[in-house]
Amino acid sequence: MNSKHFTTLGGKRRKHLHLDMPQAFIPELAWFKVMLYVATQSSEDLYHMAFVCPLFHTLANTPQVWNTISMAKYPDHPSWYHAILAVQHFLQQCRACKNPESIFREAFEMFFMQGNVEALYGMRMLGHMEAAYLVGLLGMSGIGQSKKDALEFLCSL
């Protein structure tokens, strides 16, 4: 008997289930939903999960996962990462897959650093709670839209 396929538990020798193919036990859609949840919680955990098996690697690289991935670990300004290629690639991939947090950060910079009021309209359409709140507050101060529209927008949140 090959010892790597057996475990001793409570004095009894038990055979391991080899899990090279997790989809054999749980449907791929369920794994995909788990992957989406992990993506919203931690990009690091998603990175580690992607190397568990080929299925997880494939699922982790779908546009839907990149669209929901958490960017909380990385501060707001991408220019702070010029030397770190892996982080630059991560941020570019988020942007390419239309991650709402990435788009919000870009629009935020365009509005506050470059004074581009049109960026506010892009933030309003995101479905991103911080962006919607910011657009509503700026609208209440008379920037970009009428106060009545801004109040209705804030009440809809």
C-alpha positions, -999 to 999 in steps of 0.1 A, spaced: 0 0 0 12 35 -8 11 55 24 4 88 7 -31 77 -2 -40 67 33 -44 84 67 -45 71 101 -74 85 120 -84 72 154 -62 42 150 -78 32 117 -63 35 83 -85 53 59 -82 59 22 -79 95 9 -101 108 -18 -78 124 -44 -94 157 -54 -77 166 -86 -111 172 -101 -133 190 -76 -160 194 -103 -166 156 -100 -182 161 -66 -197 197 -68 -211 213 -100 -189 239 -117 -216 266 -112 -213 261 -75 -176 265 -76 -180 296 -97 -203 312 -71 -177 303 -44 -151 320 -66 -172 351 -70 -177 353 -32 -139 349 -26 -132 376 -52 -154 401 -33 -136 394 -1 -99 391 -9 -78 392 -40 -50 374 -22 -73 345 -13 -85 343 -49 -49 343 -61 -41 313 -38 -74 295 -47 -66 298 -85 -36 275 -80 -55 247 -63 -65 230 -96 -70 238 -133 -107 244 -129 -101 270 -102 -75 287 -124 -99 289 -153 -127 302 -131 -105 328 -115 -96 343 -148 -131 349 -161 -143 385 -167 -171 381 -142 -146 373 -114 -124 402 -124 -154 425 -125 -162 416 -88 -127 413 -74 -119 433 -43 -94 461 -48 -94 470 -11 -58 459 -6 -45 485 -30 -46 522 -23 -65 544 -46 -38 558 -69 -23 535 -96 8 556 -101 20 545 -67 27 511 -82 51 520 -111 78 496 -99 55 466 -92 46 449 -124 23 423 -109 1 450 -92 1 470 -124 -12 440 -143 -38 434 -116 -51 469 -119 -51 469 -157 -70 436 -157 -96 451 -133 -100 481 -156 -102 459 -187 -130 438 -172 -149 470 -161 -145 464 -124 -168 491 -108 -142 500 -82 -115 505 -108 -139 527 -129 -149 546 -99 -112 553 -90 -105 565 -125 -136 587 -126 -128 601 -91 -93 610 -103 -106 626 -135 -131 647 -116 -110 658 -86 -75 660 -103 -85 672 -137 -118 689 -130 -137 669 -156 -174 672 -146 -184 645 -172 -167 619 -151 -196 623 -126 -220 609 -151 -199 579 -155 -198 574 -118 -236 576 -115 -241 547 -139 -217 523 -122 -239 507 -96 -211 515 -71 -224 527 -38 -196 551 -29 -197 566 -64 -235 570 -62 -233 587 -28 -205 610 -39 -224 620 -71 -255 627 -50 -236 649 -25 -219 668 -53 -252 672 -70 -267 686 -38 -239 712 -38 -249 722 -73 -221 704 -92 -231 685 -123 -269 682 -119 -299 699 -103 -304 696 -66 -338 680 -71 -322 653 -93 -295 648 -68 -320 644 -39 -340 619 -59 -309 600 -68 -298 599 -31 -332 587 -20 -331 559 -45 -300 544 -29 
